[in-house]
Amino acid sequence: MVILWTDALIFTLLILVASLTYYLRRKEHLKRPLTTLKQSSTAMASLIILLFFITIGLLDSIHFKPPTQNNDIISVLDYGASSLREHGEKTYSEPFATTLYNKEMIVESNGTTRWDYPRLVFGGKHLNNENQKSSDIFQKTATGFFVGVGIFTLLTFGFKFKLNAANLTVFVLITVSSTLIYLSNYYHVFGTDKVGEDVFYQTIKSIRTGLVLGTLTTLILLPFSLVLGILSGFFRGWLDDVIQFLYTTLNSIPSVLLIGASVLMVQVYMANHESDFTSLIVRADMRLLFLCLILGMTSWTGLCRLLRAETLKLREMEYVQAATSLGVKQHTILFRHILPNVMHIVLISIVLDFSSLVLAEAALSYINIGVDSSTYSWGNMINGARLEMAREPVVWWSLSAAFLFMFALVLAANLFAETVQTAFDPRRSQ
């Protein structure tokens, strides 16, 4: 087993979330907002979609070296999607196509040549002729769908099935996933790119990159925001002035230029220390980690301001003033009275910032200062689609696939964030 830096941080974050959930499960003040979330159809449906994406990301975060593949580092997801990873084509092909996208000179077995669309090596190879394709796709779609129905039935066996948003979401995810997986054994369901790699494989591999940037960046920015925001609002004076000057100065620097300069410095460091980055996946993982660090260092100021403002209000509340008058130590007041009462703001901000960080990766990769070019990401797919959209005829499927998956993840995150904000903000829950 191989543990990359981002893998270690992901599972560390998972353990922290599980521990925090266990600690807070019986807290009385959380019962009302949690009940509100459970009763919200939108919240439960979007949470299930997020958990579905997280599961794929976790499978892609367990890496190992298979002895039969030249010691290349692959993930559990790579191993499960071996057919998609290994069955490449020569170049572009449309979704569900049986031939390449462009005509080429084909040499027949008898030595004659013709100008035509060559058959794909993998996609639709089981078909004898093109006329069978429509009926075959319909048949295999139905088969994959009913396999998904069977899986859903087994999962819900013994439970009272209720027709609600959560169960319908699970049903749709299982059936759609089953159908796509079954079809991908016979066709390139989202087509292939310039080098013949399956676009469906690229899209599901990009899920991990989006989740890593959305979660690890939050893990990095949270300590800065939490500590500096609370200290600034509680102690005020010269400490407040220093912290305000710090985040005001940082906000004055254009974030794109700061991120671009930092990424270039990382690239120079890697170029000067090639012996430390012998593997492409290790090199790409290190750049991804540095990008999370850079985004975290430039994104903590907003939450810090919110926490400072909330702490300024809380320090004037009667129970805090009473604790101060009774001689309670300051660090006890911070941990017992201030910190618990700002956690709803922290939770709301984390969920709201997640989708913006996923979109930030796409924007940064589009201008070539994001993740490494060898890393699968929706931003790299969109960046590569710039030239594809200028072709004649247009190669549209890479951009469409990246847009579809990124839209689903960000929409689910935004819908869940909206319900979390309503549930945990007392002013909006009345």
LOKOLVEX-15247 format. One record per residue: x, y, z of N, C-alpha, C in turn. Coordinates in steps of 0.05 Angstrom, whole numbers, padded with zeros to 5 digits, always signed. Layout:
N
XYZXYZXYZ;...
//
This chain:
430
+00017-00024+00000+00000+00000+00000+00018+00025+00000;+00010+00045-00016+00024+00070-00018+00007+00092-00007;+00018+00108+00011+00002+00130+00023+00014+00156+00013;-00001+00171-00003+00007+00197-00012+00000+00218+00009;+00012+00241+00007+00006+00262+00026-00023+00269+00027;-00036+00272+00005-00064+00279+00004-00081+00256+00015;-00073+00231+00010-00087+00209+00021-00087+00210+00052;-00064+00215+00063-00061+00216+00092-00078+00238+00104;-00079+00261+00091-00094+00284+00101-00124+00278+00098;-00132+00265+00077-00160+00259+00072-00171+00241+00095;-00156+00219+00100-00165+00201+00121-00162+00213+00149;-00143+00230+00153-00142+00245+00178-00166+00262+00182;-00174+00276+00161-00198+00292+00162-00223+00275+00167;-00224+00251+00155-00246+00233+00159-00248+00224+00188;-00225+00218+00200-00225+00210+00228-00234+00234+00246;-00225+00258+00240-00233+00281+00255-00263+00286+00254;-00274+00283+00230-00303+00287+00227-00318+00265+00242;-00309+00240+00240-00322+00219+00255-00321+00223+00285;-00298+00232+00295-00294+00237+00323-00312+00260+00333;-00313+00281+00316-00330+00304+00323-00359+00296+00323;-00367+00280+00304-00395+00271+00303-00402+00254+00327;-00384+00237+00336-00388+00220+00359-00390+00238+00385;-00374+00258+00386-00374+00276+00410-00399+00293+00411;-00409+00301+00388-00431+00320+00388-00458+00306+00385;-00459+00280+00384-00484+00266+00377-00505+00270+00399;-00497+00275+00424-00517+00277+00445-00519+00306+00456;-00508+00325+00442-00510+00353+00451-00538+00363+00446;-00550+00373+00467-00578+00381+00465-00583+00404+00445;-00564+00423+00444-00568+00446+00427-00566+00439+00397;-00557+00415+00391-00555+00407+00363-00579+00391+00354;-00596+00383+00372-00619+00366+00365-00638+00380+00346;-00644+00406+00352-00663+00420+00336-00653+00424+00307;-00628+00434+00302-00619+00437+00275-00616+00410+00260;-00608+00389+00274-00605+00363+00262-00632+00352+00254;-00652+00356+00271-00679+00347+00265-00690+00362+00240;-00683+00388+00239-00691+00404+00215-00679+00393+00190;-00654+00385+00191-00640+00374+00168-00653+00347+00160;-00659+00330+00179-00671+00304+00173-00699+00308+00160;-00713+00328+00168-00740+00332+00158-00740+00346+00131;-00717+00356+00122-00715+00370+00097-00709+00351+00074;-00727+00349+00055-00723+00331+00032-00699+00340+00015;-00696+00366+00012-00673+00377-00003-00647+00370+00011;-00646+00373+00037-00621+00367+00052-00613+00338+00049;-00632+00320+00053-00626+00291+00052-00618+00283+00024;-00632+00293+00004-00625+00285-00024-00598+00295-00032;-00592+00320-00025-00565+00331-00032-00543+00318-00016;-00549+00311+00010-00529+00297+00026-00522+00270+00015;-00542+00256+00005-00537+00229-00007-00520+00232-00032;-00525+00252-00048-00508+00257-00072-00479+00263-00064;-00476+00280-00043-00449+00286-00034-00435+00262-00023;-00449+00245-00008-00437+00220+00002-00429+00201-00021;-00445+00201-00042-00438+00185-00066-00412+00194-00078;-00409+00220-00082-00384+00231-00093-00361+00226-00073;-00366+00229-00047-00344+00224-00027-00335+00195-00028;-00354+00177-00031-00346+00148-00033-00328+00143-00056;-00334+00155-00079-00317+00151-00103-00289+00164-00097;-00289+00187-00084-00264+00200-00078-00247+00184-00059;-00260+00171-00039-00245+00154-00020-00233+00129-00034;-00249+00117-00052-00238+00094-00067-00214+00102-00084;-00214+00127-00093-00192+00136-00109-00169+00146-00092;-00172+00145-00065-00151+00154-00047-00136+00132-00033;-00143+00107-00040-00129+00084-00030-00110+00073-00052;-00084+00079-00050-00065+00073-00071-00048+00049-00063;-00039+00035-00084-00021+00012-00080-00006+00007-00106;+00015-00010-00104+00031-00017-00128+00025-00046-00136;+00010-00050-00157+00006-00077-00167+00031-00089-00178;+00038-00113-00172+00064-00125-00181+00065-00130-00211;+00042-00130-00224+00041-00137-00252+00041-00113-00271;+00043-00089-00259+00042-00065-00276+00066-00047-00273;+00090-00058-00273+00114-00043-00272+00116-00024-00248;+00103-00033-00226+00103-00018-00201+00091+00010-00203;+00073+00014-00223+00059+00039-00224+00039+00041-00201;+00036+00065-00190+00018+00069-00168-00011+00073-00179;-00029+00056-00170-00057+00059-00178-00074+00059-00153;-00099+00066-00156-00118+00066-00134-00138+00043-00136;-00154+00040-00115-00175+00019-00116-00195+00025-00139;-00200+00051-00143-00218+00059-00165-00206+00051-00192;-00180+00056-00195-00166+00049-00220-00168+00018-00225;-00165+00003-00203-00166-00026-00206-00194-00035-00214;-00214-00022-00202-00242-00030-00209-00250-00020-00237;-00237+00001-00246-00244+00012-00273-00222+00005-00293;-00210-00019-00290-00188-00027-00307-00196-00028-00337;-00221-00036-00342-00229-00037-00370-00230-00010-00383;-00239+00010-00367-00239+00038-00378-00211+00049-00381;-00193+00042-00362-00166+00053-00362-00149+00041-00384;-00153+00015-00389-00135+00001-00408-00146+00000-00436;-00172+00003-00440-00183+00000-00467-00185+00027-00480;-00162+00038-00489-00161+00063-00502-00163+00060-00532;-00168+00082-00545-00170+00083-00574-00147+00100-00586;-00148+00104-00612-00127+00120-00625-00130+00149-00620;-00154+00159-00622-00159+00188-00619-00189+00192-00613;-00199+00215-00621-00227+00222-00614-00247+00202-00624;-00268+00197-00608-00291+00182-00617-00315+00193-00601;-00338+00194-00614-00362+00204-00601-00373+00185-00580;-00391+00195-00562-00403+00176-00543-00419+00154-00558;-00415+00130-00550-00428+00106-00561-00421+00101-00590;-00399+00113-00599-00391+00109-00627-00377+00082-00630;-00377+00072-00655-00362+00048-00662-00339+00054-00681;-00337+00079-00690-00315+00088-00707-00302+00113-00696;-00278+00119-00706-00265+00144-00698-00280+00168-00709;-00273+00191-00698-00288+00216-00705-00280+00227-00732;-00255+00221-00741-00245+00232-00766-00239+00209-00785;-00241+00215-00811-00235+00195-00831-00204+00191-00834;-00196+00168-00840-00168+00162-00845-00166+00143-00869;-00141+00140-00879-00136+00121-00901-00134+00093-00888;-00152+00076-00895-00153+00049-00884-00142+00030-00905;-00123+00013-00896-00111-00008-00913-00125-00034-00908;-00138-00045-00929-00152-00070-00926-00133-00094-00925;-00143-00117-00918-00126-00141-00916-00115-00150-00943;-00130-00142-00964-00120-00149-00991-00101-00128-01003;-00095-00108-00988-00076-00088-00997-00088-00063-01008;-00115-00063-01013-00128-00039-01024-00132-00019-01001;-00136+00006-01009-00140+00028-00990-00166+00041-00995;-00177+00053-00974-00202+00069-00976-00202+00091-00955;-00216+00112-00961-00218+00135-00943-00244+00133-00927;-00242+00126-00902-00266+00121-00886-00260+00124-00856;-00282+00120-00840-00279+00122-00811-00270+00094-00801;-00246+00092-00788-00237+00066-00778-00254+00057-00754;-00257+00030-00752-00271+00019-00729-00254+00022-00704;-00268+00026-00681-00254+00028-00656-00243+00000-00647;-00222+00001-00632-00210-00024-00622-00228-00036-00600;-00240-00019-00583-00256-00029-00561-00285-00022-00564;-00292+00002-00569-00320+00011-00569-00336-00003-00591;-00357-00018-00583-00374-00032-00602-00361-00054-00617;-00339-00066-00607-00325-00086-00622-00341-00112-00624;-00361-00116-00607-00377-00140-00607-00399-00139-00629;-00403-00116-00641-00423-00113-00662-00412-00122-00689;-00429-00135-00704-00421-00144-00731-00425-00121-00751;-00445-00104-00747-00449-00081-00765-00462-00058-00750;-00462-00035-00762-00471-00010-00749-00501-00011-00744;-00516-00027-00759-00545-00027-00756-00554-00040-00730;-00537-00055-00717-00543-00068-00692-00540-00050-00668;-00528-00027-00672-00520-00010-00649-00543+00000-00633;-00564+00010-00645-00586+00022-00631-00600+00002-00613;-00607-00021-00624-00620-00042-00609-00602-00053-00587;-00576-00055-00593-00557-00065-00573-00555-00046-00549;-00553-00019-00555-00552+00001-00534-00577+00000-00517;-00600-00003-00529-00625-00004-00515-00626-00029-00497;-00618-00051-00508-00618-00076-00492-00599-00075-00468;-00575-00064-00472-00556-00063-00451-00563-00042-00430;-00576-00020-00439-00586+00000-00420-00607-00012-00402;-00626-00027-00414-00646-00041-00398-00634-00061-00379;-00614-00076-00388-00601-00095-00370-00588-00081-00347;-00573-00060-00352-00559-00046-00331-00579-00033-00312;-00602-00023-00322-00622-00011-00305-00634-00032-00286;-00641-00055-00296-00654-00076-00280-00634-00088-00260;-00608-00088-00267-00588-00096-00248-00587-00076-00225;-00589-00050-00231-00590-00030-00210-00615-00032-00193;-00637-00039-00205-00662-00043-00190-00658-00066-00171;-00645-00088-00180-00640-00111-00163-00622-00104-00139;-00601-00088-00145-00583-00080-00123-00598-00062-00103;-00614-00044-00113-00630-00027-00095-00649-00044-00078;-00661-00064-00090-00680-00081-00075-00666-00096-00053;-00642-00106-00059-00626-00121-00039-00618-00103-00016;-00610-00078-00023-00602-00059-00002-00625-00051+00016;-00649-00050+00005-00672-00042+00021-00688-00066+00032;-00678-00090+00027-00692-00114+00037-00692-00114+00067;-00716-00118+00079-00718-00118+00108-00724-00091+00120;-00723-00070+00103-00729-00043+00113-00756-00035+00101;-00771-00019+00116-00796-00009+00106-00790+00013+00086;-00797+00008+00061-00791+00028+00040-00812+00050+00041;-00802+00075+00042-00819+00098+00042-00813+00115+00017;-00833+00124+00004-00829+00140-00020-00822+00169-00011;-00797+00175-00009-00788+00201-00002-00764+00209-00019;-00755+00234-00015-00733+00244-00032-00707+00228-00029;-00701+00220-00004-00676+00206+00001-00676+00179-00013;-00697+00163-00010-00699+00137-00023-00699+00140-00054;-00713+00160-00064-00713+00164-00093-00685+00171-00103;-00671+00187-00088-00644+00195-00096-00626+00171-00096;-00627+00153-00076-00611+00129-00076-00618+00111-00099;-00644+00109-00105-00653+00093-00128-00641+00103-00154;-00643+00130-00158-00633+00141-00183-00602+00138-00185;-00588+00142-00164-00559+00140-00164-00550+00111-00170;-00564+00092-00158-00556+00063-00162-00563+00055-00190;-00586+00061-00200-00594+00052-00227-00578+00066-00249;-00573+00092-00246-00557+00106-00266-00528+00096-00266;-00517+00092-00242-00489+00082-00240-00488+00054-00251;-00507+00037-00245-00507+00010-00255-00508+00010-00286;-00526+00027-00297-00529+00028-00326-00503+00038-00339;-00491+00059-00329-00467+00069-00341-00444+00049-00339;-00441+00036-00316-00420+00017-00313-00423-00007-00332;-00448-00016-00334-00453-00039-00353-00447-00031-00382;-00457-00007-00389-00452+00002-00417-00423+00007-00423;-00408+00016-00402-00380+00022-00407-00363-00003-00412;-00374-00027-00407-00360-00051-00414-00361-00057-00444;-00378-00042-00458-00381-00047-00487-00377-00022-00504;-00381+00002-00492-00379+00027-00507-00364+00047-00491;-00355+00068-00504-00345+00092-00491-00369+00110-00487;-00381+00110-00464-00407+00123-00460-00404+00153-00462;-00381+00165-00456-00377+00193-00459-00356+00199-00480;-00350+00180-00497-00331+00184-00519-00302+00182-00509;-00283+00189-00526-00255+00189-00520-00243+00216-00527;-00219+00222-00516-00206+00248-00521-00185+00245-00543;-00168+00265-00545-00149+00267-00567-00130+00243-00568;-00122+00233-00545-00104+00210-00544-00119+00183-00541;-00145+00184-00544-00161+00160-00543-00169+00150-00515;-00164+00166-00494-00171+00158-00467-00201+00162-00462;-00213+00144-00447-00241+00145-00442-00249+00169-00425;-00267+00185-00435-00275+00210-00421-00291+00204-00395;-00306+00182-00395-00320+00174-00371-00300+00168-00348;-00278+00155-00355-00258+00149-00335-00245+00174-00325;-00239+00193-00343-00228+00219-00335-00246+00234-00316;-00272+00232-00322-00291+00247-00306-00294+00237-00278;-00295+00210-00275-00298+00200-00247-00271+00202-00232;-00249+00202-00246-00223+00206-00233-00220+00235-00223;-00234+00253-00236-00232+00282-00229-00247+00288-00203;-00265+00269-00195-00280+00274-00170-00262+00278-00146;-00241+00261-00145-00223+00263-00122-00209+00290-00120;-00201+00300-00143-00187+00326-00144-00205+00348-00133;-00230+00348-00142-00249+00368-00132-00254+00366-00102;-00257+00341-00093-00262+00337-00064-00238+00345-00047;-00214+00338-00057-00189+00344-00042-00186+00374-00039;-00191+00389-00061-00188+00418-00059-00210+00430-00042;-00234+00419-00043-00256+00430-00027-00253+00424+00003;-00241+00401+00010-00240+00393+00038-00214+00399+00051;-00191+00393+00038-00165+00397+00051-00160+00427+00053;-00169+00443+00034-00165+00472+00036-00179+00483+00060;-00203+00472+00065-00218+00480+00089-00204+00472+00114;-00192+00448+00114-00177+00439+00137-00153+00457+00143;-00141+00469+00122-00118+00486+00125-00127+00514+00135;-00148+00525+00123-00156+00552+00130-00170+00554+00157;-00183+00532+00166-00199+00533+00190-00183+00541+00215;-00159+00530+00220-00144+00539+00244-00137+00569+00244;-00129+00579+00221-00122+00608+00219-00147+00625+00225;-00169+00618+00212-00194+00634+00215-00204+00632+00244;-00204+00608+00255-00216+00604+00281-00200+00618+00303;-00174+00613+00303-00157+00624+00324-00154+00654+00322;-00148+00664+00298-00144+00693+00295-00169+00709+00298;-00191+00698+00287-00217+00712+00289-00227+00715+00318;-00225+00693+00334-00234+00694+00361-00216+00712+00378;-00189+00708+00375-00171+00725+00390-00174+00754+00384;-00178+00761+00359-00181+00789+00351-00206+00801+00363;-00228+00786+00363-00253+00798+00374-00254+00798+00404;-00240+00779+00417-00242+00777+00446-00223+00796+00461;-00198+00797+00452-00178+00813+00466-00177+00842+00456;-00184+00846+00431-00183+00873+00419-00156+00886+00423;-00154+00912+00425-00129+00926+00429-00109+00922+00407;-00083+00920+00414-00062+00918+00394-00063+00892+00379;-00072+00870+00392-00074+00844+00379-00095+00846+00357;-00117+00859+00362-00138+00863+00342-00128+00879+00319;-00112+00900+00325-00101+00917+00303-00082+00901+00285;-00065+00884+00298-00046+00869+00282-00060+00849+00264;-00080+00835+00275-00095+00815+00259-00111+00828+00237;-00123+00851+00243-00138+00865+00222-00119+00874+00200;-00096+00884+00207-00076+00893+00187-00067+00870+00170;-00064+00846+00183-00055+00823+00168-00075+00814+00147;-00100+00811+00155-00119+00801+00134-00128+00823+00115;-00126+00849+00123-00131+00871+00104-00109+00872+00083;-00084+00869+00091-00062+00869+00072-00064+00845+00053;-00070+00822+00064-00072+00798+00047-00095+00801+00027;-00117+00813+00035-00139+00817+00017-00133+00837-00004;-00114+00855+00000-00106+00875-00019-00090+00864-00043;-00079+00840-00039-00063+00827-00060-00082+00812-00078;-00081+00816-00104-00098+00800-00122-00093+00770-00119;-00113+00755-00112-00110+00727-00105-00098+00710-00128;-00107+00716-00152-00098+00701-00175-00067+00705-00179;-00058+00729-00176-00029+00734-00179-00013+00720-00156;-00024+00721-00132-00010+00708-00110-00009+00678-00113;-00031+00666-00122-00032+00637-00127-00014+00630-00150;-00015+00646-00171+00002+00640-00194+00032+00641-00187;+00040+00662-00172+00068+00664-00163+00076+00640-00146;+00058+00632-00128+00065+00610-00110+00067+00583-00125;+00049+00579-00145+00051+00555-00161+00076+00554-00177;+00084+00577-00188+00109+00578-00204+00133+00572-00186;+00133+00581-00161+00155+00575-00142+00156+00545-00137;+00133+00533-00134+00132+00504-00129+00143+00489-00153;+00136+00498-00177+00146+00485-00202+00176+00487-00203;+00187+00511-00196+00216+00514-00197+00230+00496-00177;+00218+00494-00153+00229+00476-00133+00229+00447-00142;+00208+00438-00154+00206+00411-00164+00226+00406-00187;+00230+00426-00204+00249+00423-00226+00278+00421-00216;+00284+00435-00193+00311+00435-00182+00316+00410-00164;+00295+00396-00158+00297+00372-00140+00283+00348-00153;+00290+00342-00178+00277+00321-00192+00280+00294-00179;+00302+00290-00165+00307+00264-00152+00286+00258-00130;+00274+00279-00119+00254+00275-00098+00226+00269-00109;+00223+00272-00135+00196+00269-00148+00200+00251-00172;+00207+00226-00168+00212+00207-00190+00186+00197-00202;+00165+00196-00188+00140+00185-00198+00121+00208-00206;+00107+00205-00229+00089+00226-00238+00067+00231-00219;+00056+00209-00207+00034+00212-00189+00042+00225-00163;+00067+00220-00154+00077+00234-00130+00082+00263-00136;+00092+00269-00159+00096+00297-00167+00069+00312-00169;+00050+00299-00182+00023+00312-00184+00010+00315-00157;+00014+00295-00140+00001+00297-00113+00014+00319-00097;+00040+00323-00099+00053+00345-00084+00044+00372-00094;+00040+00375-00120+00031+00401-00130+00002+00405-00121;-00014+00384-00120-00042+00387-00111-00042+00395-00081;-00024+00384-00065-00022+00391-00037-00014+00420-00034;+00006+00429-00049+00014+00457-00048-00008+00476-00057;-00024+00468-00077-00046+00485-00085-00067+00487-00063;-00072+00465-00048-00090+00467-00025-00079+00486-00004;-00052+00484+00001-00040+00502+00020-00042+00531+00012;-00038+00536-00014-00039+00564-00024-00067+00575-00022;-00087+00559-00031-00115+00567-00029-00123+00572+00000;-00114+00554+00018-00120+00557+00046-00109+00583+00058;-00084+00589+00050-00071+00613+00061-00083+00639+00050;-00097+00637+00027-00109+00661+00016-00139+00662+00020;-00151+00642+00033-00180+00641+00035-00190+00643+00064;-00172+00646+00084-00181+00646+00111-00192+00673+00121;-00187+00694+00106-00193+00721+00115-00224+00726+00118;-00239+00714+00100-00268+00719+00101-00281+00708+00127;-00274+00683+00133-00285+00670+00157-00274+00684+00182;-00249+00693+00181-00237+00706+00203-00252+00732+00210;-00260+00747+00190-00276+00771+00195-00303+00765+00208;-00316+00744+00198-00342+00736+00210-00339+00728+00239;-00318+00712+00245-00314+00703+00272-00307+00727+00291;-00291+00745+00281-00284+00769+00297-00309+00785+00304;-00327+00789+00284-00351+00804+00289-00370+00790+00309;-00372+00763+00306-00389+00748+00324-00377+00748+00353;-00351+00746+00355-00338+00746+00381-00341+00773+00395;-00339+00794+00379-00344+00821+00391-00371+00823+00403;-00391+00810+00391-00418+00811+00402-00420+00793+00426;-00408+00769+00425-00411+00750+00447-00397+00759+00472;-00374+00773+00470-00360+00782+00494-00375+00802+00510;-00396+00814+00498-00412+00833+00513-00438+00821+00523;-00442+00795+00518-00466+00782+00529-00464+00779+00559;-00488+00776+00572-00489+00776+00601-00474+00752+00613;-00476+00729+00601-00463+00705+00613-00433+00707+00611;-00422+00720+00590-00394+00724+00588-00384+00745+00608;-00400+00766+00611-00393+00787+00631-00394+00776+00659;-00414+00758+00664-00416+00746+00691-00392+00728+00697;-00384+00712+00676-00361+00695+00680-00336+00711+00686;-00333+00733+00672-00310+00750+00676-00310+00762+00704;-00334+00771+00713-00336+00783+00740-00330+00763+00762;-00336+00737+00757-00332+00717+00777-00303+00707+00777;-00287+00718+00759-00258+00711+00759-00252+00686+00743;-00269+00678+00725-00264+00655+00708-00241+00662+00689;-00222+00644+00686-00199+00649+00669-00207+00653+00640;-00191+00669+00626-00198+00677+00599-00199+00653+00580;-00180+00635+00583-00179+00612+00565-00204+00594+00570;-00214+00593+00595-00238+00578+00600-00262+00591+00587;-00264+00617+00588-00286+00632+00575-00285+00627+00545;-00261+00627+00533-00259+00623+00505-00269+00595+00497;-00261+00574+00512-00268+00547+00505-00297+00539+00513;-00307+00551+00535-00333+00543+00545-00356+00561+00535;-00350+00586+00528-00372+00604+00521-00369+00615+00493;-00345+00622+00484-00342+00635+00458-00342+00614+00436;-00324+00595+00438-00320+00575+00416-00346+00560+00409;-00361+00549+00429-00385+00534+00421-00406+00552+00408;-00407+00578+00414-00427+00595+00403-00420+00607+00376;-00396+00601+00366-00389+00610+00339-00387+00586+00320;-00391+00562+00330-00388+00539+00313-00409+00537+00291;-00433+00549+00295-00453+00548+00274-00443+00565+00250;-00429+00587+00255-00418+00603+00234-00396+00588+00219;-00379+00574+00234-00358+00558+00222-00370+00536+00204;-00390+00522+00214-00402+00501+00198-00415+00511+00173;-00430+00533+00175-00443+00545+00152-00422+00554+00131;-00401+00567+00141-00380+00577+00122-00366+00555+00108;-00360+00533+00123-00346+00510+00111-00362+00498+00088;-00388+00495+00093-00405+00483+00072-00408+00502+00048;-00411+00528+00054-00414+00547+00032-00388+00550+00016;-00365+00549+00030-00339+00552+00016-00332+00528-00001;-00343+00504+00005-00335+00480-00009-00340+00483-00039;-00364+00491-00047-00370+00493-00076-00353+00514-00089;-00347+00536-00075-00331+00557-00088-00302+00548-00092;-00292+00530-00075-00265+00519-00078-00264+00499-00101;-00286+00484-00105-00287+00465-00127-00287+00481-00154;-00302+00502-00155-00302+00519-00179-00276+00534-00182;-00262+00541-00160-00236+00555-00162-00216+00537-00176;-00216+00511-00171-00197+00493-00184-00202+00494-00215;-00227+00494-00223-00232+00495-00252-00222+00521-00264;-00226+00543-00250-00217+00568-00261-00187+00570-00262;-00173+00560-00241-00144+00562-00240-00131+00543-00261;-00142+00519-00264-00132+00501-00284-00136+00511-00312;-00158+00526-00316-00164+00537-00342-00142+00557-00351;-00130+00571-00331-00109+00590-00338-00081+00579-00332;-00080+00552-00329-00055+00537-00326-00039+00543-00301;-00052+00551-00279-00038+00554-00254-00052+00537-00232;-00066+00517-00241-00080+00499-00222-00064+00474-00217;-00077+00451-00218-00064+00425-00212-00046+00418-00236;-00030+00398-00231-00011+00389-00252-00026+00379-00276;-00014+00382-00299-00028+00374-00324-00033+00344-00326;-00018+00328-00311-00022+00299-00310-00044+00291-00291;-00054+00309-00275-00075+00303-00255-00102+00304-00269;-00119+00285-00263-00146+00285-00274-00162+00305-00258;-00173+00325-00272-00190+00345-00259-00209+00357-00279;-00231+00366-00269-00251+00379-00287-00239+00404-00299;-00222+00418-00284-00209+00442-00295-00191+00436-00319;-00176+00415-00317-00159+00407-00339-00175+00397-00363;-00198+00384-00357-00215+00376-00379-00227+00400-00394;-00235+00420-00379-00246+00444-00391-00224+00460-00405;-00200+00460-00394-00178+00474-00407-00171+00460-00434;-00171+00434-00434-00166+00419-00459-00188+00422-00479;-00212+00428-00470-00235+00431-00488-00235+00457-00503;-00217+00476-00496-00216+00501-00510-00210+00497-00540;-00190+00481-00545-00182+00476-00573-00202+00457-00586;-00213+00439-00571-00232+00420-00582-00257+00434-00592;-00266+00455-00578-00290+00469-00586-00285+00486-00611;-00259+00490-00618-00253+00506-00642-00249+00488-00667;-00251+00461-00662-00248+00443-00685-00273+00443-00702;-00270+00432-00726-00293+00428-00744-00292+00399-00755;-00310+00382-00746-00333+00386-00728-00324+00388-00699;-00342+00399-00683-00336+00406-00655-00334+00380-00638;-00314+00379-00621-00312+00357-00601-00324+00368-00575;-00348+00361-00569-00363+00373-00548-00365+00356-00522;-00359+00330-00524-00366+00312-00502-00348+00315-00477;-00323+00323-00481-00305+00326-00457-00315+00349-00440;-00321+00372-00452-00332+00395-00438-00358+00388-00425;-00376+00374-00439-00402+00368-00429-00401+00349-00405;-00383+00329-00406-00380+00310-00384-00370+00324-00359;-00349+00341-00362-00338+00356-00340-00359+00375-00328;-00374+00388-00345-00394+00407-00336-00416+00392-00320;-00425+00369-00331-00447+00354-00318-00439+00344-00290;-00416+00333-00287-00408+00322-00260-00402+00345-00241;-00388+00366-00251-00382+00389-00233-00408+00403-00225;-00427+00405-00243-00453+00418-00237-00468+00402-00216;-00467+00375-00219-00481+00358-00199-00469+00361-00171;-00443+00361-00169-00429+00363-00143-00434+00391-00131;-00430+00412-00146-00433+00439-00136-00462+00445-00129;-00481+00436-00145-00509+00440-00139-00517+00426-00113;-00508+00401-00110-00515+00387-00085-00502+00401-00061;-00477+00410-00064-00464+00424-00042-00479+00450-00035;-00488+00465-00055-00501+00490-00051-00529+00486-00038;-00543+00466-00047-00570+00460-00035-00567+00451-00006;-00546+00434-00001-00542+00426+00027-00533+00449+00044;-00516+00467+00033-00507+00490+00048-00530+00508+00055;-00549+00511+00037-00572+00528+00042-00589+00518+00065;-00594+00491+00066-00609+00479+00088-00594+00480+00114;-00567+00476+00113-00551+00478+00137-00552+00506+00149;-00550+00526+00131-00551+00553+00140-00578+00560+00153;-00600+00550+00142-00626+00554+00153-00629+00540+00180;-00618+00515+00182-00622+00499+00206-00605+00509+00229;-00580+00518+00224-00562+00525+00246-00562+00555+00252;-00574+00571+00236-00575+00600+00242-00601+00606+00256;-00600+00613+00282-00625+00617+00297-00643+00639+00285;-00631+00659+00273-00646+00681+00262-00662+00673+00238;-00653+00652+00223-00667+00644+00199-00685+00620+00204;-00683+00608+00227-00699+00585+00233-00726+00592+00247;-00730+00617+00253-00754+00625+00266-00777+00629+00246;
//
